[in-house]
Structures are given as structure tokens and as C-alpha cells.
């Protein structure tokens, strides 16, 4: 017996929408695999169980395909090594690498930012003091 339920979340008055459920830092590192483990004949699929793109439609599709392959494996239709297959590249939309902007590439860390601010403040103050109190006399 196979059963699945489908829901139109756009019609649900209590679904406000979000990218994904919010867990404490390190939760998925420790318990991510547990969320995907089937319990008997009950298999779990959803964006929170995705290994890539958790919280997005791509993650939900990935998790659904993975759960379907788990079931096919239990039915003996595929081998266990076929469960975790990477998504093949799209033939319709060619993925192009995103170029980082200058600011994305060279954004300093907090300590680096503080060092830059301290240095530039010191140089600025030194220049200001030098310009205000310079006592240059030119002798011929």
C-alpha cells in the first residue's frame, strides 16, 4: 500500500512562509542524518531533510527524490549505492560561475576592519596635526 498526501500551502491560513525552520547552531551537523532516517515504512522528505539548498524548492525536490530512491532500494528495484546520487547539471539552463565583486572578495574581518580604522584614524590625525602646526621656514 502506497500513500502520500499533497497540500496547497498557499491556501493554508497559518502558513506564513519562510526559508526553512530555524534550529540552533550545530543542529544539522549533529542531527541532520537523523531527520532523514526512515522509521519502518515511513520515509521523510522535505526541504529540511535536504543536503543541499535546504529551505528552497530545489532542496525539497532533492529530498523527495532521495526518499523515493530509498523506497525503491527497500523494494529491491535499485541498489543502495544509487540512493545518494548527485543532481545532474541542467541541459536547459547552463550554470555559470558568479563573479565576486571587489567588496565581496576583499571584505575584511572584524579585526582587519578595526586595524584599518585605527591606522587610517592615526594617519588622518597625524596629517591634521602636521598641517595645523607645521613650522617650516624656507631660507634662501
N, CA, C and O atoms as a DFTB+ gen file, in Angstrom:
560 C
 N C O
     1  1       0.835      -1.177       0.000
     2  2       0.000       0.000       0.000
     3  2       0.882       1.242       0.000
     4  3       1.742       1.409       0.865
     5  1       0.658       2.102      -0.974
     6  2       1.415       3.353      -1.069
     7  2       0.453       4.510      -0.858
     8  3      -0.633       4.550      -1.437
     9  1       0.872       5.452      -0.016
    10  2       0.030       6.608       0.281
    11  2       0.906       7.858       0.357
    12  3       2.019       7.821       0.883
    13  1       0.403       8.925      -0.158
    14  2       1.076      10.200       0.027
    15  2       0.010      11.271       0.169
    16  3      -1.126      11.098      -0.272
    17  1       0.386      12.363       0.780
    18  2      -0.537      13.482       0.953
    19  2       0.047      14.704       0.281
    20  3       1.254      14.943       0.311
    21  1      -0.829      15.461      -0.318
    22  2      -0.424      16.672      -1.005
    23  2      -1.180      17.829      -0.382
    24  3      -2.350      17.688      -0.024
    25  1      -0.521      18.977      -0.247
    26  2      -1.169      20.127       0.377
    27  2      -0.805      21.386      -0.395
    28  3       0.348      21.578      -0.780
    29  1      -1.785      22.230      -0.614
    30  2      -1.553      23.530      -1.226
    31  2      -1.313      24.519      -0.088
    32  3      -2.257      24.997       0.541
    33  1      -0.050      24.816       0.166
    34  2       0.292      25.673       1.293
    35  2      -0.160      27.116       1.089
    36  3      -0.273      27.870       2.055
    37  1      -0.417      27.505      -0.149
    38  2      -0.894      28.868      -0.405
    39  2      -2.301      29.075       0.156
    40  3      -2.702      30.205       0.433
    41  1      -3.044      27.990       0.322
    42  2      -4.400      28.090       0.858
    43  2      -4.443      27.957       2.376
    44  3      -5.491      28.185       2.982
    45  1      -3.329      27.594       2.999
    46  2      -3.283      27.419       4.447
    47  2      -3.185      28.780       5.121
    48  3      -2.237      29.527       4.876
    49  1      -4.154      29.108       5.969
    50  2      -4.177      30.429       6.590
    51  2      -3.071      30.614       7.625
    52  3      -2.727      31.749       7.954
    53  1      -2.512      29.535       8.140
    54  2      -1.490      29.632       9.174
    55  2      -0.066      29.529       8.636
    56  3       0.888      29.722       9.389
    57  1       0.090      29.234       7.369
    58  2       1.433      29.125       6.790
    59  2       1.867      30.501       6.309
    60  3       1.334      31.030       5.333
    61  1       2.840      31.072       7.005
    62  2       3.314      32.398       6.638
    63  2       4.480      32.353       5.678
    64  3       4.827      33.360       5.061
    65  1       5.071      31.213       5.554
    66  2       6.202      31.074       4.653
    67  2       7.506      31.476       5.309
    68  3       7.562      32.436       6.079
    69  1       8.521      30.754       5.004
    70  2       9.866      31.069       5.476
    71  2      10.843      30.234       4.666
    72  3      10.438      29.320       3.947
    73  1      12.117      30.543       4.778
    74  2      13.111      29.793       4.025
    75  2      13.267      28.391       4.569
    76  3      13.319      27.434       3.797
    77  1      13.341      28.250       5.859
    78  2      13.470      26.927       6.470
    79  2      13.224      27.069       7.959
    80  3      13.177      28.179       8.488
    81  1      13.072      25.965       8.613
    82  2      12.919      26.020      10.058
    83  2      14.224      26.493      10.676
    84  3      15.303      26.275      10.125
    85  1      14.112      27.133      11.812
    86  2      15.293      27.683      12.463
    87  2      15.688      26.767      13.618
    88  3      14.919      26.565      14.558
    89  1      16.875      26.226      13.535
    90  2      17.414      25.384      14.593
    91  2      18.644      26.065      15.179
    92  3      19.203      26.983      14.579
    93  1      19.048      25.617      16.331
    94  2      20.244      26.159      16.976
    95  2      21.482      25.828      16.143
    96  3      21.489      24.836      15.415
    97  1      22.531      26.653      16.245
    98  2      23.762      26.356      15.514
    99  2      24.290      24.963      15.866
   100  3      24.317      24.574      17.033
   101  1      24.702      24.231      14.855
   102  2      25.234      22.889      15.047
   103  2      24.187      21.791      15.031
   104  3      24.533      20.611      15.085
   105  1      22.903      22.159      14.956
   106  2      21.838      21.153      14.999
   107  2      21.929      20.204      13.811
   108  3      21.909      18.985      13.983
   109  1      22.028      20.765      12.598
   110  2      22.076      19.916      11.408
   111  2      23.363      19.091      11.360
   112  3      23.369      17.979      10.833
   113  1      24.450      19.631      11.908
   114  2      25.696      18.876      11.942
   115  2      25.537      17.622      12.793
   116  3      26.035      16.553      12.440
   117  1      24.844      17.762      13.909
   118  2      24.656      16.617      14.810
   119  2      23.497      15.721      14.415
   120  3      23.620      14.496      14.419
   121  1      22.363      16.336      14.072
   122  2      21.131      15.561      13.923
   123  2      20.561      15.536      12.514
   124  3      19.487      14.972      12.303
   125  1      21.246      16.130      11.542
   126  2      20.719      16.179      10.179
   127  2      20.417      14.811       9.607
   128  3      19.399      14.622       8.942
   129  1      21.299      13.851       9.861
   130  2      21.095      12.494       9.341
   131  2      19.887      11.831       9.991
   132  3      19.184      11.048       9.352
   133  1      19.648      12.144      11.254
   134  2      18.528      11.534      11.980
   135  2      17.191      11.974      11.381
   136  3      16.240      11.193      11.343
   137  1      17.119      13.219      10.915
   138  2      15.874      13.714      10.315
   139  2      15.506      12.939       9.057
   140  3      14.328      12.823       8.719
   141  1      16.508      12.410       8.366
   142  2      16.275      11.691       7.112
   143  2      16.050      10.199       7.301
   144  3      15.616       9.525       6.367
   145  1      16.333       9.666       8.484
   146  2      16.233       8.218       8.688
   147  2      14.781       7.759       8.665
   148  3      13.942       8.323       9.367
   149  1      14.476       6.735       7.860
   150  2      13.114       6.207       7.852
   151  2      12.813       5.457       9.150
   152  3      13.706       4.894       9.783
   153  1      11.552       5.465       9.522
   154  2      11.078       4.708      10.680
   155  2      10.144       3.641      10.133
   156  3       8.998       3.921       9.781
   157  1      10.638       2.440      10.067
   158  2       9.849       1.363       9.474
   159  2       9.607       1.653       8.005
   160  3      10.550       1.816       7.230
   161  1       8.326       1.717       7.622
   162  2       7.971       2.007       6.229
   163  2       7.731       3.495       5.989
   164  3       7.397       3.906       4.878
   165  1       7.903       4.295       7.033
   166  2       7.670       5.732       6.930
   167  2       8.979       6.435       6.566
   168  3       9.949       6.391       7.323
   169  1       8.993       7.082       5.399
   170  2      10.177       7.802       4.922
   171  2       9.881       9.296       4.956
   172  3       8.756       9.725       4.700
   173  1      10.901      10.074       5.275
   174  2      10.730      11.517       5.413
   175  2      11.409      12.252       4.262
   176  3      12.544      11.949       3.894
   177  1      10.706      13.202       3.716
   178  2      11.251      14.053       2.662
   179  2      10.694      15.450       2.868
   180  3       9.517      15.620       3.187
   181  1      11.508      16.402       2.693
   182  2      11.113      17.801       2.830
   183  2      12.365      18.644       2.768
   184  3      13.476      18.129       2.890
   185  1      12.190      19.911       2.583
   186  2      13.346      20.784       2.408
   187  2      14.303      20.739       3.587
   188  3      15.507      20.925       3.412
   189  1      13.781      20.492       4.798
   190  2      14.647      20.413       5.976
   191  2      15.524      19.169       5.965
   192  3      16.532      19.125       6.670
   193  1      15.165      18.159       5.181
   194  2      15.960      16.929       5.121
   195  2      16.925      16.928       3.938
   196  3      17.617      15.937       3.709
   197  1      16.979      18.004       3.202
   198  2      17.868      18.095       2.034
   199  2      19.310      18.306       2.472
   200  3      19.575      18.915       3.508
   201  1      20.231      17.798       1.674
   202  2      21.648      18.023       1.956
   203  2      22.161      19.283       1.272
   204  3      23.159      19.856       1.709
   205  1      21.502      19.720       0.216
   206  2      21.844      20.967      -0.475
   207  2      20.564      21.782      -0.627
   208  3      19.483      21.219      -0.800
   209  1      20.684      23.085      -0.563
   210  2      19.571      24.003      -0.773
   211  2      18.429      23.770       0.212
   212  3      17.258      23.825      -0.165
   213  1      18.766      23.513       1.460
   214  2      17.742      23.372       2.493
   215  2      16.964      24.677       2.606
   216  3      17.550      25.757       2.677
   217  1      15.654      24.568       2.622
   218  2      14.821      25.758       2.724
   219  2      14.318      26.270       1.392
   220  3      13.559      27.238       1.352
   221  1      14.720      25.651       0.315
   222  2      14.301      26.089      -1.008
   223  2      13.618      24.942      -1.747
   224  3      13.700      23.786      -1.333
   225  1      12.949      25.274      -2.833
   226  2      12.254      24.271      -3.629
   227  2      13.224      23.204      -4.139
   228  3      12.883      22.022      -4.175
   229  1      14.422      23.614      -4.532
   230  2      15.414      22.643      -5.007
   231  2      15.723      21.602      -3.934
   232  3      15.877      20.419      -4.238
   233  1      15.812      22.043      -2.683
   234  2      16.067      21.126      -1.582
   235  2      14.916      20.165      -1.362
   236  3      15.129      18.989      -1.068
   237  1      13.689      20.666      -1.504
   238  2      12.519      19.801      -1.341
   239  2      12.478      18.730      -2.431
   240  3      12.166      17.572      -2.158
   241  1      12.793      19.120      -3.660
   242  2      12.807      18.153      -4.768
   243  2      13.910      17.122      -4.539
   244  3      13.693      15.925      -4.722
   245  1      15.093      17.592      -4.136
   246  2      16.202      16.671      -3.853
   247  2      15.806      15.660      -2.781
   248  3      16.068      14.466      -2.923
   249  1      15.176      16.138      -1.707
   250  2      14.783      15.247      -0.612
   251  2      13.707      14.261      -1.061
   252  3      13.726      13.098      -0.658
   253  1      12.775      14.716      -1.886
   254  2      11.738      13.818      -2.395
   255  2      12.308      12.722      -3.272
   256  3      11.905      11.563      -3.175
   257  1      13.250      13.094      -4.129
   258  2      13.890      12.092      -4.991
   259  2      14.702      11.102      -4.157
   260  3      14.713       9.904      -4.444
   261  1      15.381      11.605      -3.127
   262  2      16.155      10.726      -2.256
   263  2      15.248       9.746      -1.521
   264  3      15.561       8.559      -1.438
   265  1      14.127      10.231      -0.985
   266  2      13.191       9.350      -0.280
   267  2      12.602       8.309      -1.233
   268  3      12.414       7.152      -0.855
   269  1      12.312       8.720      -2.464
   270  2      11.783       7.768      -3.452
   271  2      12.813       6.686      -3.757
   272  3      12.464       5.513      -3.889
   273  1      14.092       7.080      -3.870
   274  2      15.139       6.081      -4.120
   275  2      15.335       5.158      -2.918
   276  3      15.655       3.982      -3.089
   277  1      15.147       5.682      -1.702
   278  2      15.218       4.818      -0.511
   279  2      14.144       3.736      -0.573
   280  3      14.401       2.573      -0.262
   281  1      12.947       4.132      -0.976
   282  2      11.836       3.179      -1.079
   283  2      12.117       2.161      -2.180
   284  3      11.890       0.965      -1.997
   285  1      12.614       2.638      -3.331
   286  2      12.960       1.716      -4.419
   287  2      14.036       0.725      -3.980
   288  3      14.015      -0.437      -4.386
   289  1      14.962       1.177      -3.163
   290  2      16.009       0.289      -2.655
   291  2      15.406      -0.777      -1.740
   292  3      15.759      -1.953      -1.836
   293  1      14.496      -0.364      -0.854
   294  2      13.857      -1.340       0.038
   295  2      13.009      -2.337      -0.738
   296  3      12.841      -3.480      -0.312
   297  1      12.471      -1.902      -1.886
   298  2      11.672      -2.801      -2.724
   299  2      12.567      -3.699      -3.580
   300  3      12.078      -4.626      -4.226
   301  1      13.873      -3.430      -3.587
   302  2      14.798      -4.235      -4.369
   303  2      14.920      -3.800      -5.816
   304  3      15.484      -4.530      -6.631
   305  1      14.407      -2.631      -6.150
   306  2      14.450      -2.144      -7.534
   307  2      15.803      -1.515      -7.887
   308  3      16.235      -1.568      -9.039
   309  1      16.471      -0.917      -6.888
   310  2      17.792      -0.325      -7.114
   311  2      18.709      -0.745      -5.967
   312  3      18.248      -1.213      -4.926
   313  1      20.001      -0.572      -6.173
   314  2      20.961      -0.904      -5.119
   315  2      21.146       0.295      -4.188
   316  3      20.780       1.420      -4.530
   317  1      21.713       0.042      -3.016
   318  2      21.862       1.089      -2.005
   319  2      22.781       2.218      -2.459
   320  3      22.605       3.363      -2.043
   321  1      23.754       1.910      -3.306
   322  2      24.667       2.958      -3.772
   323  2      24.000       3.939      -4.733
   324  3      24.598       4.957      -5.079
   325  1      22.789       3.658      -5.164
   326  2      22.058       4.554      -6.075
   327  2      21.161       5.543      -5.320
   328  3      20.519       6.389      -5.943
   329  1      21.111       5.447      -3.985
   330  2      20.233       6.339      -3.214
   331  2      20.754       7.772      -3.243
   332  3      19.999       8.700      -3.533
   333  1      22.018       7.958      -2.950
   334  2      22.595       9.297      -2.845
   335  2      23.272       9.695      -4.148
   336  3      24.499       9.698      -4.242
   337  1      22.483      10.023      -5.135
   338  2      23.021      10.450      -6.426
   339  2      23.058      11.974      -6.494
   340  3      22.107      12.631      -6.071
   341  1      24.140      12.545      -7.021
   342  2      24.156      14.000      -7.201
   343  2      23.223      14.398      -8.344
   344  3      22.994      13.630      -9.278
   345  1      22.703      15.591      -8.248
   346  2      21.816      16.107      -9.287
   347  2      22.636      16.376     -10.547
   348  3      23.648      17.074     -10.481
   349  1      22.218      15.835     -11.696
   350  2      22.973      16.119     -12.926
   351  2      22.782      17.579     -13.341
   352  3      21.747      18.175     -13.046
   353  1      23.761      18.149     -14.015
   354  2      23.628      19.539     -14.455
   355  2      22.458      19.698     -15.429
   356  3      22.160      18.802     -16.219
   357  1      21.815      20.841     -15.353
   358  2      20.679      21.122     -16.222
   359  2      21.145      21.302     -17.658
   360  3      22.157      21.955     -17.916
   361  1      20.401      20.720     -18.591
   362  2      20.707      20.903     -20.006
   363  2      20.043      22.169     -20.545
   364  3      20.492      22.742     -21.538
   365  1      18.970      22.598     -19.882
   366  2      18.237      23.779     -20.333
   367  2      18.895      25.076     -19.865
   368  3      18.984      26.044     -20.621
   369  1      19.351      25.085     -18.620
   370  2      19.949      26.285     -18.051
   371  2      21.386      25.954     -17.667
   372  3      21.632      25.163     -16.757
   373  1      22.316      26.561     -18.363
   374  2      23.727      26.298     -18.102
   375  2      24.159      27.131     -16.896
   376  3      23.973      28.348     -16.867
   377  1      24.728      26.465     -15.917
   378  2      25.195      27.163     -14.719
   379  2      26.492      27.890     -15.029
   380  3      27.446      27.303     -15.539
   381  1      26.509      29.164     -14.713
   382  2      27.716      29.957     -14.908
   383  2      28.214      30.408     -13.546
   384  3      27.414      30.751     -12.676
   385  1      29.518      30.412     -13.352
   386  2      30.036      30.835     -12.048
   387  2      29.730      32.303     -11.798
   388  3      29.764      33.123     -12.715
   389  1      29.435      32.621     -10.561
   390  2      29.159      34.002     -10.191
   391  2      30.475      34.698      -9.886
   392  3      31.290      34.193      -9.114
   393  1      30.675      35.830     -10.480
   394  2      31.881      36.606     -10.234
   395  2      31.675      37.436      -8.974
   396  3      30.651      38.102      -8.816
   397  1      32.656      37.390      -8.080
   398  2      32.578      38.192      -6.863
   399  2      32.955      39.631      -7.186
   400  3      33.850      39.888      -7.991
   401  1      32.257      40.567      -6.545
   402  2      32.623      41.968      -6.692
   403  2      33.887      42.227      -5.872
   404  3      34.307      41.384      -5.079
   405  1      34.478      43.383      -6.069
   406  2      35.683      43.745      -5.326
   407  2      35.418      43.693      -3.828
   408  3      36.234      43.174      -3.066
   409  1      34.269      44.235      -3.404
   410  2      33.963      44.291      -1.976
   411  2      33.677      42.908      -1.396
   412  3      33.999      42.649      -0.236
   413  1      33.079      42.021      -2.182
   414  2      32.857      40.654      -1.707
   415  2      34.178      39.899      -1.569
   416  3      34.359      39.110      -0.642
   417  1      35.081      40.146      -2.486
   418  2      36.363      39.439      -2.486
   419  2      37.285      39.924      -1.375
   420  3      38.011      39.134      -0.772
   421  1      37.252      41.223      -1.109
   422  2      38.224      41.802      -0.182
   423  2      37.591      42.405       1.062
   424  3      38.149      43.338       1.640
   425  1      36.464      41.906       1.481
   426  2      35.850      42.389       2.711
   427  2      36.702      41.936       3.890
   428  3      36.985      40.746       4.030
   429  1      37.117      42.883       4.746
   430  2      37.984      42.485       5.859
   431  2      37.188      41.822       6.982
   432  3      35.971      41.975       7.085
   433  1      37.903      41.094       7.805
   434  2      37.294      40.535       9.009
   435  2      37.085      41.681       9.996
   436  3      37.515      42.805       9.741
   437  1      36.439      41.406      11.102
   438  2      36.214      42.454      12.106
   439  2      37.556      42.981      12.618
   440  3      37.748      44.192      12.734
   441  1      38.476      42.074      12.921
   442  2      39.785      42.530      13.412
   443  2      40.512      43.329      12.331
   444  3      41.156      44.334      12.632
   445  1      40.414      42.890      11.078
   446  2      41.034      43.629       9.985
   447  2      40.413      45.008       9.806
   448  3      41.116      45.991       9.569
   449  1      39.089      45.071       9.922
   450  2      38.391      46.355       9.807
   451  2      38.822      47.301      10.923
   452  3      39.055      48.485      10.677
   453  1      38.928      46.789      12.144
   454  2      39.359      47.630      13.263
   455  2      40.791      48.117      13.068
   456  3      41.104      49.259      13.404
   457  1      41.665      47.268      12.528
   458  2      43.043      47.680      12.264
   459  2      43.085      48.781      11.208
   460  3      43.817      49.760      11.352
   461  1      42.292      48.615      10.140
   462  2      42.246      49.632       9.080
   463  2      41.722      50.950       9.637
   464  3      42.264      52.015       9.342
   465  1      40.661      50.874      10.448
   466  2      40.088      52.097      11.022
   467  2      41.087      52.774      11.961
   468  3      41.226      53.997      11.934
   469  1      41.780      51.998      12.786
   470  2      42.769      52.562      13.707
   471  2      43.905      53.213      12.934
   472  3      44.304      54.336      13.242
   473  1      44.426      52.515      11.935
   474  2      45.528      53.047      11.138
   475  2      45.120      54.319      10.405
   476  3      45.844      55.314      10.426
   477  1      43.943      54.284       9.747
   478  2      43.518      55.466       8.986
   479  2      43.213      56.640       9.917
   480  3      43.460      57.789       9.551
   481  1      42.684      56.374      11.106
   482  2      42.445      57.449      12.076
   483  2      43.770      58.053      12.520
   484  3      43.898      59.274      12.607
   485  1      44.756      57.208      12.802
   486  2      46.073      57.694      13.216
   487  2      46.716      58.533      12.116
   488  3      47.224      59.621      12.387
   489  1      46.699      58.041      10.884
   490  2      47.293      58.782       9.765
   491  2      46.546      60.094       9.547
   492  3      47.167      61.127       9.294
   493  1      45.230      60.062       9.642
   494  2      44.446      61.283       9.469
   495  2      44.747      62.316      10.539
   496  3      44.924      63.496      10.236
   497  1      44.806      61.876      11.791
   498  2      45.122      62.810      12.882
   499  2      46.541      63.344      12.764
   500  3      46.779      64.531      12.984
   501  1      47.482      62.475      12.418
   502  2      48.871      62.921      12.258
   503  2      48.974      63.945      11.135
   504  3      49.678      64.945      11.271
   505  1      48.285      63.708      10.038
   506  2      48.295      64.665       8.923
   507  2      47.668      65.985       9.336
   508  3      48.178      67.053       8.998
   509  1      46.572      65.914      10.060
   510  2      45.888      67.129      10.516
   511  2      46.801      67.941      11.436
   512  3      46.936      69.155      11.277
   513  1      47.422      67.261      12.395
   514  2      48.318      67.951      13.327
   515  2      49.500      68.539      12.570
   516  3      49.896      69.674      12.832
   517  1      50.060      67.793      11.647
   518  2      51.193      68.285      10.865
   519  2      50.807      69.523      10.073
   520  3      51.564      70.493      10.031
   521  1      49.633      69.500       9.444
   522  2      49.211      70.640       8.620
   523  2      48.877      71.853       9.485
   524  3      49.103      72.986       9.060
   525  1      48.353      71.644      10.666
   526  2      47.981      72.757      11.531
   527  2      49.197      73.410      12.189
   528  3      49.241      74.629      12.357
   529  1      50.143      72.625      12.543
   530  2      51.249      73.138      13.340
   531  2      52.599      73.083      12.627
   532  3      53.644      73.069      13.277
   533  1      52.582      73.051      11.318
   534  2      53.866      72.987      10.624
   535  2      54.595      74.322      10.776
   536  3      54.003      75.396      10.675
   537  1      55.838      74.216      11.011
   538  2      56.654      75.422      11.215
   539  2      57.828      75.420      10.246
   540  3      58.989      75.567      10.629
   541  1      57.490      75.254       9.022
   542  2      58.532      75.242       8.008
   543  2      58.911      76.678       7.653
   544  3      58.061      77.532       7.400
   545  1      60.150      76.890       7.648
   546  2      60.650      78.174       7.156
   547  2      61.625      77.872       6.030
   548  3      62.528      77.047       6.161
   549  1      61.423      78.530       4.982
   550  2      62.286      78.315       3.828
   551  2      63.332      79.424       3.832
   552  3      62.995      80.606       3.770
   553  1      64.572      79.043       3.903
   554  2      65.660      80.019       3.907
   555  2      66.403      79.958       2.583
   556  3      66.690      78.886       2.049
   557  1      66.693      81.100       2.092
   558  2      67.444      81.184       0.836
   559  2      68.818      81.667       1.072
   560  3      69.596      81.800       0.127
